[in-house]
Amino acid sequence: MKKQTAKVSPSPITGPAVFLLPTPQGKYISELSYSFRHKSNVIEDSKSRCARCPLRAMCRAVWGLVLGCCVALAWAVGTHSAKQSLEQLHAPFFTIWFCSTWNLLLFPLYYLGHLLGAEQRQWPTACFRQCSGFLVEEDMTVRVLLKGAAPFSVLWSLSGYLYLLALCRISAGDASAILCCSQGFIFLLSWIGLNDRFMGVRIVAVILSITGIVMMAYADGFHSDSITGVALAVGSASTTALYKVLFRKRVGEVQPGTASVLLSCVGLCCCVLHSWVCVILYLTHVEYWPPIQYIPWDALCVMASLLLAFNVLVNLGSVLAYPSLISLGMLLSIPANSAVDFYVAAAPQLSQVRVAAAAIIGVGYLLLLLPGDWDDSVVHWIEGLWQGGWKEDSVVGEDGGADGGEIAKPKPKPAGIAALT
């Protein structure tokens, strides 16, 4: 009887011993799993290297500056169109209702970008259901969507309504400057309601914003009509801050998909629910609508399209650029609105008090854009500069001593560096 022996060959794959179970096709499961893990690791490494690529960061920075300028231009021209329409049609709630209904186009625009850029494309219903998880916890129906988006639509319409009322009393530049103070209100509400990290520099920024608001109110005296306009603009900024903080509380980290779904649902709520408010205001003679042929549809459509472009750039622009650079667009809208008021609307020249107030608000806005760990980053950067300079000097001294045949003594560290190290 012959002995049967099995030949054992060394495995080409180093690692722990595993059982190789042959599949019906003659391949090994462990080899497949190893190759799959290897490919996934290669893909992850390439993605991480691409994310850290300086060229990619530079492109995102350039896109951020371009989109920030587009945000400022859209907001300035849209605000000017709003002032023009309010001169012919004194119906601010109808105006903001008409513009808010255009938000229904936000999710279709986001889905179009998803089709163009995503590797794994989804159907519209699947994409909408995935992005609307913060609104719908059960079966997705129109009633559930309206119920979830109703608080946001109320805050949205109230903020726009107060802003348009403020435009009737103050200039577009002043209104835009006060609206920039909403970042300070967002910090205060996030610190109180969301337990965000306390930062002293942001408290200083809030104080600067409040100082700028008081100076804006004082520019024409405390007994002028601009006091009411400043108060309405502050109410609009506060409502905007409450809207954004509530959105963060419901969603957490805001993504372009969730923002597009929410704004589309806000447009649906405005179209379905807020239409009755327009009718009630018309019947109670709070607002007056002229015949359809006398309504300035051109100014309304320009304003609505620019507001839609503004929302697209702010909420969906983070795919291409850094959100902080896009946020600079609101700060740039202050000089843009002032220029439009001066050259187009023939407004009087700005007073020194208004210029100083806008500058103070701008400084506060820039301080609020600083990241949470900016102080640690600056300290580490300064430490790296000092330590790197000392090491280079010591290396040069050693090389010089070796060339001259003498033992080079390293330079002593400064007292500050010795304390840091």
SETI-782530 format. One record per residue (C-alpha): residue in three letters; y, x, z. Coordinates in Angstrom, 3 decimals. Each point is the difference from the previous one (the first is absolute). Example, Ala and Ser with C-alpha at 12.3 -4.5 7.8 and 13.67 -1.06 7.14 Angstrom:
! SETI-782530
+------+----------+----------+----------+
! code !       yy !       xx !       zz !
+------+----------+----------+----------+
!  ALA !   -4.500 !   12.300 !    7.800 !
!  SER !    3.440 !    1.370 !   -0.660 !
+------+----------+----------+----------+
END
This chain:
! SETI-782530
+------+----------+----------+----------+
! code !       yy !       xx !       zz !
+------+----------+----------+----------+
!  MET !    0.000 !    0.000 !    0.000 !
!  LYS !    3.317 !    1.419 !   -1.094 !
!  LYS !    2.909 !    0.338 !    2.402 !
!  GLN !    3.201 !   -1.576 !   -1.182 !
!  THR !    3.122 !    1.759 !    1.104 !
!  ALA !    3.576 !   -1.089 !   -0.503 !
!  LYS !    2.542 !    2.441 !   -1.288 !
!  VAL !    3.159 !    0.087 !    2.040 !
!  SER !    3.156 !    1.179 !   -1.732 !
!  PRO !    3.217 !    0.770 !    1.830 !
!  SER !    2.609 !   -2.723 !   -0.209 !
!  PRO !    3.096 !    1.027 !   -1.966 !
!  ILE !    2.205 !   -1.995 !    2.365 !
!  THR !    0.757 !    1.640 !    3.301 !
!  GLY !    0.252 !   -2.246 !    3.014 !
!  PRO !   -2.189 !   -1.917 !    2.405 !
!  ALA !   -3.523 !   -0.888 !   -1.021 !
!  VAL !   -0.345 !   -3.515 !   -1.413 !
!  PHE !   -2.874 !   -2.016 !   -1.450 !
!  LEU !    0.224 !   -0.362 !   -3.769 !
!  LEU !   -1.151 !   -3.472 !   -0.933 !
!  PRO !   -0.695 !   -0.308 !   -3.716 !
!  THR !    1.483 !   -3.023 !   -1.749 !
!  PRO !   -1.773 !   -1.796 !   -2.840 !
!  GLN !    2.156 !    1.912 !   -2.459 !
!  GLY !   -1.086 !    3.345 !    1.466 !
!  LYS !    3.318 !    0.885 !    1.668 !
!  TYR !    0.580 !    0.762 !    3.619 !
!  ILE !    2.178 !   -2.176 !    2.222 !
!  SER !    1.206 !    2.953 !    2.037 !
!  GLU !    1.159 !    1.842 !   -3.129 !
!  LEU !    1.902 !   -3.076 !   -1.144 !
!  SER !    1.635 !   -0.428 !    3.388 !
!  TYR !    0.898 !    3.687 !    0.097 !
!  SER !    1.568 !   -0.078 !   -3.458 !
!  PHE !    1.880 !   -3.195 !    0.871 !
!  ARG !    1.358 !    1.556 !    3.196 !
!  HIS !    0.910 !    3.160 !   -1.882 !
!  LYS !    1.898 !   -1.933 !   -2.673 !
!  SER !    1.810 !   -2.141 !    2.565 !
!  ASN !    1.042 !    3.111 !    1.938 !
!  VAL !    1.296 !    1.592 !   -3.198 !
!  ILE !    1.995 !   -3.140 !   -0.835 !
!  GLU !    1.464 !   -0.202 !    3.511 !
!  ASP !    0.943 !    3.695 !   -0.078 !
!  SER !    1.667 !   -0.393 !   -3.380 !
!  LYS !    1.927 !   -3.067 !    1.209 !
!  SER !    1.168 !    1.780 !    3.138 !
!  ARG !    1.074 !    3.039 !   -2.025 !
!  CYS !    1.825 !   -2.299 !   -2.427 !
!  ALA !    1.767 !   -1.743 !    2.888 !
!  ARG !    1.151 !    3.382 !    1.357 !
!  CYS !    1.092 !    1.236 !   -3.419 !
!  PRO !    3.677 !    1.081 !    0.013 !
!  LEU !    0.485 !   -1.344 !   -3.520 !
!  ARG !   -1.185 !   -3.449 !    1.068 !
!  ALA !    2.325 !    0.052 !    3.010 !
!  MET !    2.887 !    1.069 !   -2.220 !
!  CYS !   -0.741 !   -2.828 !   -2.437 !
!  ARG !   -0.063 !   -2.529 !    2.840 !
!  ALA !    3.322 !    1.350 !    1.278 !
!  VAL !    1.604 !   -0.253 !   -3.450 !
!  TRP !   -1.363 !   -3.520 !   -0.445 !
!  GLY !    1.372 !   -0.888 !    3.428 !
!  LEU !    3.511 !    1.119 !   -0.932 !
!  VAL !   -0.150 !   -1.854 !   -3.318 !
!  LEU !   -1.299 !   -3.201 !    1.591 !
!  GLY !    2.559 !    0.297 !    2.806 !
!  CYS !    2.821 !    0.089 !   -2.564 !
!  CYS !   -1.547 !   -2.998 !   -1.779 !
!  VAL !   -0.159 !   -1.882 !    3.325 !
!  ALA !    3.688 !    0.687 !    0.630 !
!  LEU !    0.959 !   -1.095 !   -3.515 !
!  ALA !   -2.088 !   -3.187 !    0.158 !
!  TRP !    1.415 !   -0.978 !    3.400 !
!  ALA !    3.613 !    0.734 !   -1.025 !
!  VAL !   -0.121 !   -1.946 !   -3.269 !
!  GLY !   -1.984 !   -2.826 !    1.637 !
!  THR !    2.561 !   -0.302 !    2.795 !
!  HIS !    2.827 !   -0.097 !   -2.547 !
!  SER !   -1.827 !   -2.755 !   -1.926 !
!  ALA !   -0.420 !   -1.917 !    3.265 !
!  LYS !    3.741 !    0.153 !    0.671 !
!  GLN !    0.704 !   -1.210 !   -3.529 !
!  SER !   -2.403 !   -2.922 !    0.302 !
!  LEU !    1.402 !   -0.990 !    3.410 !
!  GLU !    3.498 !   -0.202 !   -1.477 !
!  GLN !   -1.192 !   -2.626 !   -2.494 !
!  LEU !   -2.771 !   -1.607 !    2.066 !
!  HIS !    0.593 !   -0.267 !    3.732 !
!  ALA !   -3.636 !   -0.644 !    0.856 !
!  PRO !   -1.381 !    3.113 !    1.747 !
!  PHE !   -3.262 !   -1.600 !    1.117 !
!  PHE !   -0.738 !   -1.279 !   -3.511 !
!  THR !    0.785 !    3.494 !   -1.319 !
!  ILE !   -2.388 !    1.759 !    2.375 !
!  TRP !   -2.637 !   -2.693 !   -0.622 !
!  PHE !    0.226 !    0.561 !   -3.751 !
!  CYS !   -0.305 !    3.777 !    0.418 !
!  SER !   -2.863 !   -0.263 !    2.505 !
!  THR !   -2.165 !   -2.014 !   -2.384 !
!  TRP !   -0.106 !    3.039 !   -2.287 !
!  ASN !   -2.049 !    1.786 !    2.658 !
!  LEU !   -3.019 !   -1.840 !   -1.381 !
!  LEU !   -0.116 !    2.728 !   -2.658 !
!  LEU !   -0.573 !    2.805 !    2.529 !
!  PHE !   -3.777 !   -0.245 !    0.199 !
!  PRO !   -0.488 !   -0.340 !   -3.796 !
!  LEU !    2.074 !    3.167 !   -0.439 !
!  TYR !   -2.071 !    1.773 !    2.657 !
!  TYR !   -3.236 !   -1.137 !   -1.655 !
!  LEU !    1.261 !    1.269 !   -3.355 !
!  GLY !    0.535 !    3.416 !    1.572 !
!  HIS !   -3.477 !   -0.266 !    1.554 !
!  LEU !   -1.519 !   -0.575 !   -3.440 !
!  LEU !    1.834 !    2.977 !   -1.458 !
!  GLY !   -0.658 !    2.523 !    2.765 !
!  ALA !   -3.123 !   -0.977 !    1.950 !
!  GLU !   -3.376 !    1.577 !   -0.722 !
!  GLN !   -1.970 !   -3.063 !    1.146 !
!  ARG !    1.745 !   -3.133 !   -1.245 !
!  GLN !   -0.352 !   -3.337 !    1.771 !
!  TRP !    0.499 !   -3.592 !   -1.000 !
!  PRO !    3.357 !   -1.521 !    1.041 !
!  THR !   -1.603 !   -2.289 !    2.596 !
!  ALA !   -1.971 !    2.850 !    1.583 !
!  CYS !    3.071 !    2.244 !    0.100 !
!  PHE !    2.133 !   -2.783 !    1.493 !
!  ARG !   -2.640 !   -0.798 !    2.619 !
!  GLN !   -0.282 !    3.667 !    0.952 !
!  CYS !    3.779 !    0.408 !    0.412 !
!  SER !    0.544 !   -3.316 !    1.829 !
!  GLY !   -2.333 !    0.654 !    2.920 !
!  PHE !    2.904 !    0.047 !    2.460 !
!  LEU !    0.975 !   -3.554 !   -1.010 !
!  VAL !   -3.378 !   -1.637 !   -0.563 !
!  GLU !   -2.811 !    0.297 !    2.531 !
!  GLU !   -2.033 !   -2.880 !   -1.394 !
!  ASP !   -0.365 !   -1.687 !   -3.375 !
!  MET !    2.977 !    0.760 !   -2.217 !
!  THR !    1.905 !   -3.183 !   -0.830 !
!  VAL !    3.617 !   -0.717 !   -0.879 !
!  ARG !    0.499 !   -1.709 !    3.351 !
!  VAL !   -1.231 !    3.041 !    1.934 !
!  LEU !    2.193 !    2.328 !   -2.063 !
!  LEU !    3.077 !   -2.156 !    0.592 !
!  LYS !   -0.735 !   -0.170 !    3.713 !
!  GLY !   -0.353 !    3.781 !    0.290 !
!  ALA !    3.058 !    0.840 !   -2.101 !
!  ALA !    2.325 !   -2.700 !    1.378 !
!  PRO !    1.564 !    2.161 !    2.786 !
!  PHE !    0.676 !    2.812 !   -2.453 !
!  SER !    1.559 !   -2.373 !   -2.525 !
!  VAL !    2.323 !   -1.439 !    2.669 !
!  LEU !    1.180 !    3.486 !    1.004 !
!  TRP !    0.342 !    1.022 !   -3.643 !
!  SER !    2.124 !   -3.007 !   -0.964 !
!  LEU !    2.096 !    0.208 !    3.172 !
!  SER !    0.754 !    3.682 !   -0.582 !
!  GLY !    1.062 !   -0.598 !   -3.595 !
!  TYR !    2.022 !   -3.088 !    0.926 !
!  LEU !    1.959 !    1.884 !    2.678 !
!  TYR !    0.575 !    2.912 !   -2.369 !
!  LEU !    1.450 !   -2.284 !   -2.682 !
!  LEU !    2.235 !   -1.681 !    2.575 !
!  ALA !    1.216 !    3.444 !    1.044 !
!  LEU !    0.792 !    0.885 !   -3.628 !
!  CYS !    2.409 !   -2.941 !   -0.102 !
!  ARG !    2.129 !    1.654 !    2.721 !
!  ILE !   -0.408 !    3.785 !   -0.296 !
!  SER !   -0.445 !    2.455 !   -2.845 !
!  ALA !   -3.363 !    0.997 !   -1.422 !
!  GLY !    0.380 !    3.570 !    1.286 !
!  ASP !    0.570 !   -1.170 !    3.571 !
!  ALA !   -2.937 !   -2.418 !   -0.186 !
!  SER !   -2.327 !    2.711 !   -1.338 !
!  ALA !    1.108 !    2.433 !    2.707 !
!  ILE !   -0.713 !   -2.523 !    2.754 !
!  LEU !   -3.355 !   -0.854 !   -1.573 !
!  CYS !   -0.981 !    3.684 !    0.335 !
!  CYS !    0.233 !   -0.499 !    3.774 !
!  SER !   -3.198 !   -2.041 !   -0.210 !
!  GLN !   -1.914 !    3.295 !    0.323 !
!  GLY !    1.416 !    0.420 !    3.501 !
!  PHE !   -0.987 !   -3.547 !    0.914 !
!  ILE !   -3.491 !    0.676 !   -1.362 !
!  PHE !   -0.317 !    2.995 !    2.319 !
!  LEU !    1.082 !   -2.020 !    3.044 !
!  LEU !   -2.325 !   -2.915 !   -0.792 !
!  SER !   -2.907 !    2.349 !   -0.751 !
!  TRP !    0.582 !    1.875 !    3.241 !
!  ILE !    0.020 !   -3.254 !    1.986 !
!  GLY !   -2.580 !   -2.073 !   -1.874 !
!  LEU !   -2.323 !    2.569 !   -1.588 !
!  ASN !    0.202 !    2.727 !    2.693 !
!  ASP !    1.131 !    2.634 !   -2.477 !
!  ARG !    0.827 !    3.497 !    1.175 !
!  PHE !    3.392 !    0.360 !    1.663 !
!  MET !    2.256 !    2.514 !   -1.730 !
!  GLY !    3.375 !    1.072 !    1.302 !
!  VAL !    1.361 !    0.803 !   -3.456 !
!  ARG !   -0.656 !   -3.574 !   -1.111 !
!  ILE !    1.837 !   -1.366 !    3.027 !
!  VAL !    2.941 !    2.148 !   -1.121 !
!  ALA !   -0.388 !   -1.474 !   -3.500 !
!  VAL !    0.071 !   -3.547 !    1.405 !
!  ILE !    3.172 !    0.817 !    1.948 !
!  LEU !    1.591 !    1.356 !   -3.182 !
!  SER !   -0.975 !   -3.155 !   -1.898 !
!  ILE !    1.543 !   -2.259 !    2.641 !
!  THR !    3.137 !    2.162 !   -0.010 !
!  GLY !    0.273 !   -0.403 !   -3.764 !
!  ILE !   -0.374 !   -3.779 !    0.293 !
!  VAL !    2.810 !   -0.180 !    2.571 !
!  MET !    2.236 !    2.136 !   -2.215 !
!  MET !   -0.739 !   -2.276 !   -2.972 !
!  ALA !    1.036 !   -3.006 !    2.062 !
!  TYR !    3.149 !    1.765 !    1.205 !
!  ALA !    1.094 !    1.097 !   -3.503 !
!  ASP !    2.040 !   -3.183 !   -0.622 !
!  GLY !    0.630 !   -0.899 !    3.632 !
!  PHE !   -2.071 !   -2.131 !    2.347 !
!  HIS !    1.822 !   -3.213 !   -0.990 !
!  SER !   -0.764 !    0.200 !   -3.716 !
!  ASP !   -2.641 !   -1.801 !   -2.028 !
!  SER !   -1.999 !    3.211 !   -0.374 !
!  ILE !   -1.266 !   -0.374 !    3.578 !
!  THR !   -2.050 !   -3.010 !   -1.107 !
!  GLY !   -1.264 !    1.890 !   -3.037 !
!  VAL !   -1.057 !    2.988 !    2.097 !
!  ALA !   -1.780 !   -2.304 !    2.463 !
!  LEU !   -1.864 !   -1.717 !   -2.859 !
!  ALA !   -0.994 !    3.374 !   -1.464 !
!  VAL !   -1.273 !    1.148 !    3.412 !
!  GLY !   -2.040 !   -3.207 !    0.219 !
!  SER !   -1.473 !    0.725 !   -3.437 !
!  ALA !   -0.889 !    3.572 !    1.026 !
!  SER !   -1.604 !   -1.222 !    3.241 !
!  THR !   -2.064 !   -2.613 !   -1.851 !
!  THR !   -1.126 !    2.616 !   -2.515 !
!  ALA !   -1.094 !    2.268 !    2.853 !
!  LEU !   -1.933 !   -2.844 !    1.636 !
!  TYR !   -1.728 !   -0.740 !   -3.319 !
!  LYS !   -1.136 !    3.624 !   -0.415 !
!  VAL !   -1.148 !    0.387 !    3.604 !
!  LEU !   -1.983 !   -3.250 !   -0.178 !
!  PHE !   -1.577 !    1.227 !   -3.227 !
!  ARG !   -1.010 !    3.272 !    1.686 !
!  LYS !   -1.425 !   -1.911 !    2.955 !
!  ARG !   -2.167 !   -2.145 !   -2.276 !
!  VAL !   -1.064 !    2.665 !   -2.473 !
!  GLY !    0.370 !    3.366 !    1.702 !
!  GLU !    0.576 !    2.637 !   -2.656 !
!  VAL !    1.741 !   -1.716 !   -2.903 !
!  GLN !   -1.655 !    0.537 !   -3.381 !
!  PRO !    1.294 !   -1.006 !   -3.458 !
!  GLY !   -2.747 !   -2.594 !   -0.440 !
!  THR !    0.686 !   -1.794 !    3.275 !
!  ALA !    3.762 !    0.081 !   -0.612 !
!  SER !   -0.395 !   -1.512 !   -3.474 !
!  VAL !   -2.271 !   -2.761 !    1.315 !
!  LEU !    2.398 !   -0.839 !    2.827 !
!  LEU !    3.047 !   -0.158 !   -2.277 !
!  SER !   -1.884 !   -2.166 !   -2.490 !
!  CYS !   -0.974 !   -2.359 !    2.831 !
!  VAL !    3.641 !    0.012 !    1.174 !
!  GLY !    1.029 !   -1.043 !   -3.503 !
!  LEU !   -2.609 !   -2.760 !    0.072 !
!  CYS !    1.295 !   -1.255 !    3.361 !
!  CYS !    3.575 !    0.022 !   -1.268 !
!  CYS !   -1.028 !   -1.920 !   -3.107 !
!  VAL !   -2.041 !   -2.623 !    1.859 !
!  LEU !    1.580 !   -0.352 !    3.449 !
!  HIS !    3.602 !    1.181 !   -0.235 !
!  SER !    0.815 !   -2.229 !   -2.958 !
!  TRP !    0.438 !   -2.866 !    2.447 !
!  VAL !    2.602 !    2.000 !    1.909 !
!  CYS !    2.039 !    0.375 !   -3.196 !
!  VAL !   -0.138 !   -3.761 !   -0.555 !
!  ILE !    1.002 !   -0.741 !    3.612 !
!  LEU !    2.966 !    2.399 !   -0.195 !
!  TYR !    1.111 !   -1.667 !   -3.231 !
!  LEU !   -0.297 !   -3.533 !    1.391 !
!  THR !    1.913 !    0.917 !    3.171 !
!  HIS !    2.787 !    1.587 !   -2.125 !
!  VAL !   -0.488 !    3.408 !    1.615 !
!  GLU !   -0.554 !    1.456 !   -3.457 !
!  TYR !    1.173 !   -1.336 !   -3.331 !
!  TRP !   -1.699 !    0.460 !   -3.347 !
!  PRO !    1.931 !   -0.574 !   -3.202 !
!  PRO !   -1.725 !   -1.473 !   -3.056 !
!  ILE !   -2.754 !    2.143 !   -1.445 !
!  GLN !    2.069 !    1.212 !   -2.938 !
!  TYR !    2.682 !    1.378 !    2.356 !
!  ILE !   -2.366 !    1.942 !    2.259 !
!  PRO !    0.363 !    3.775 !   -0.645 !
!  TRP !   -3.599 !    0.510 !   -1.030 !
!  ASP !    0.744 !    3.409 !   -1.523 !
!  ALA !    1.299 !    1.452 !    3.279 !
!  LEU !   -2.826 !   -1.652 !    1.954 !
!  CYS !   -2.673 !    1.372 !   -2.332 !
!  VAL !    1.518 !    3.495 !    0.085 !
!  MET !    0.096 !   -0.115 !    3.791 !
!  ALA !   -3.582 !   -1.298 !    0.259 !
!  SER !   -1.380 !    2.577 !   -2.441 !
!  LEU !    1.784 !    2.868 !    1.771 !
!  LEU !   -1.222 !   -1.204 !    3.396 !
!  LEU !   -3.520 !   -0.112 !   -1.440 !
!  ALA !    0.414 !    3.546 !   -1.338 !
!  PHE !    1.305 !    1.089 !    3.409 !
!  ASN !   -3.072 !   -1.442 !    1.750 !
!  VAL !   -2.331 !    1.604 !   -2.533 !
!  LEU !    1.595 !    3.428 !    0.487 !
!  VAL !    0.076 !   -0.202 !    3.802 !
!  ASN !   -3.449 !   -1.507 !    0.581 !
!  LEU !   -2.016 !    1.436 !   -2.898 !
!  GLY !    1.824 !    3.277 !   -0.565 !
!  SER !   -1.970 !    1.775 !    2.732 !
!  VAL !   -2.832 !    0.399 !   -2.515 !
!  LEU !    2.107 !    2.539 !   -1.908 !
!  ALA !    2.446 !    1.391 !    2.559 !
!  TYR !    0.684 !    0.605 !    3.666 !
!  PRO !    1.263 !   -3.183 !    1.728 !
!  SER !    2.681 !    1.931 !    1.911 !
!  LEU !    1.640 !    1.128 !   -3.228 !
!  ILE !   -0.132 !   -3.539 !   -1.369 !
!  SER !    1.671 !   -1.204 !    3.195 !
!  LEU !    2.967 !    2.216 !   -0.834 !
!  GLY !    0.814 !   -2.577 !   -2.666 !
!  MET !    1.419 !   -2.372 !    2.618 !
!  LEU !    2.284 !    2.767 !    1.250 !
!  LEU !    1.094 !    0.811 !   -3.552 !
!  SER !    0.759 !   -3.683 !   -0.567 !
!  ILE !    3.056 !    0.298 !    2.292 !
!  PRO !    2.007 !    2.262 !   -2.365 !
!  ALA !   -1.491 !   -1.820 !   -2.992 !
!  ASN !    1.222 !   -3.385 !    1.262 !
!  SER !    3.385 !    1.468 !    0.900 !
!  ALA !    0.327 !    1.433 !   -3.514 !
!  VAL !   -0.947 !   -3.340 !   -1.572 !
!  ASP !    2.529 !   -1.793 !    2.210 !
!  PHE !    2.758 !    2.451 !   -0.919 !
!  TYR !   -0.585 !    0.367 !   -3.743 !
!  VAL !   -1.508 !   -3.378 !   -0.944 !
!  ALA !    1.254 !   -2.506 !    2.560 !
!  ALA !    3.429 !    1.700 !    0.341 !
!  ALA !   -0.276 !    0.100 !    3.802 !
!  PRO !    2.682 !    1.849 !    2.007 !
!  GLN !   -0.584 !    3.613 !    0.963 !
!  LEU !   -2.127 !    0.594 !    3.077 !
!  SER !    1.788 !    0.751 !    3.238 !
!  GLN !   -0.726 !    3.118 !    2.024 !
!  VAL !   -1.563 !   -2.077 !    2.775 !
!  ARG !   -2.519 !   -1.530 !   -2.416 !
!  VAL !   -0.861 !    3.389 !   -1.486 !
!  ALA !   -0.541 !    1.475 !    3.473 !
!  ALA !   -2.115 !   -2.996 !    1.040 !
!  ALA !   -2.176 !    0.295 !   -3.117 !
!  ALA !   -0.415 !    3.749 !    0.607 !
!  ILE !   -1.065 !   -0.565 !    3.624 !
!  ILE !   -2.502 !   -2.671 !   -1.072 !
!  GLY !   -1.317 !    2.381 !   -2.679 !
!  VAL !   -0.579 !    2.785 !    2.535 !
!  GLY !   -1.858 !   -2.426 !    2.253 !
!  TYR !   -2.105 !   -1.181 !   -2.943 !
!  LEU !   -0.982 !    3.577 !   -0.881 !
!  LEU !   -0.977 !    0.713 !    3.610 !
!  LEU !   -2.235 !   -3.068 !   -0.015 !
!  LEU !   -1.838 !    1.299 !   -3.073 !
!  LEU !   -1.170 !    3.109 !    1.868 !
!  PRO !   -3.769 !   -0.007 !    0.669 !
!  GLY !   -1.324 !   -0.393 !    3.504 !
!  ASP !   -1.048 !    3.654 !    0.388 !
!  TRP !    3.040 !    1.556 !   -1.657 !
!  ASP !    0.984 !    1.918 !    3.153 !
!  ASP !   -3.444 !    1.607 !    0.375 !
!  SER !   -0.013 !    0.922 !   -3.681 !
!  VAL !    3.419 !    1.655 !    0.261 !
!  VAL !   -1.032 !    1.971 !    3.108 !
!  HIS !   -3.232 !    1.202 !   -1.646 !
!  TRP !    1.897 !    0.948 !   -3.148 !
!  ILE !    2.566 !    2.046 !    1.952 !
!  GLU !   -2.775 !    1.676 !    2.018 !
!  GLY !   -1.795 !    0.877 !   -3.216 !
!  LEU !    3.143 !    1.528 !   -1.478 !
!  TRP !    0.657 !    2.149 !    3.084 !
!  GLN !   -3.602 !    1.113 !    0.426 !
!  GLY !   -0.442 !    0.684 !   -3.705 !
!  GLY !    3.167 !    2.119 !   -0.119 !
!  TRP !   -1.103 !    2.045 !    3.044 !
!  LYS !   -3.458 !    0.612 !   -1.463 !
!  GLU !    1.453 !    1.172 !   -3.311 !
!  ASP !    2.323 !    2.439 !    1.822 !
!  SER !   -2.874 !    1.406 !    2.068 !
!  VAL !   -2.173 !    0.475 !   -3.097 !
!  VAL !    2.810 !    1.844 !   -1.780 !
!  GLY !    0.431 !    2.273 !    3.050 !
!  GLU !   -3.706 !    0.866 !    0.059 !
!  ASP !    0.004 !    0.844 !   -3.702 !
!  GLY !    3.037 !    2.240 !    0.441 !
!  GLY !   -1.629 !    1.855 !    2.918 !
!  ALA !   -3.180 !    0.589 !   -1.966 !
!  ASP !    1.935 !    1.480 !   -2.916 !
!  GLY !    2.055 !    2.320 !    2.237 !
!  GLY !   -2.985 !    1.225 !    1.992 !
!  GLU !    1.301 !   -1.426 !    3.258 !
!  ILE !   -1.291 !   -2.807 !    2.136 !
!  ALA !    2.269 !   -2.992 !   -0.576 !
!  LYS !    0.907 !   -2.069 !    2.989 !
!  PRO !    0.194 !   -3.717 !   -0.706 !
!  LYS !    3.322 !   -1.682 !    0.578 !
!  PRO !    0.149 !   -1.895 !    3.255 !
!  LYS !    0.064 !   -3.772 !   -0.236 !
!  PRO !    3.207 !   -1.757 !    0.900 !
!  ALA !   -0.009 !   -1.781 !    3.326 !
!  GLY !    0.075 !   -3.449 !   -1.619 !
!  ILE !   -3.006 !    0.739 !   -2.189 !
!  ALA !   -1.935 !    1.473 !    2.904 !
!  ALA !    0.609 !   -3.168 !    1.968 !
!  LEU !   -1.145 !   -2.198 !   -2.887 !
!  THR !   -3.185 !    1.999 !   -0.595 !
+------+----------+----------+----------+
END
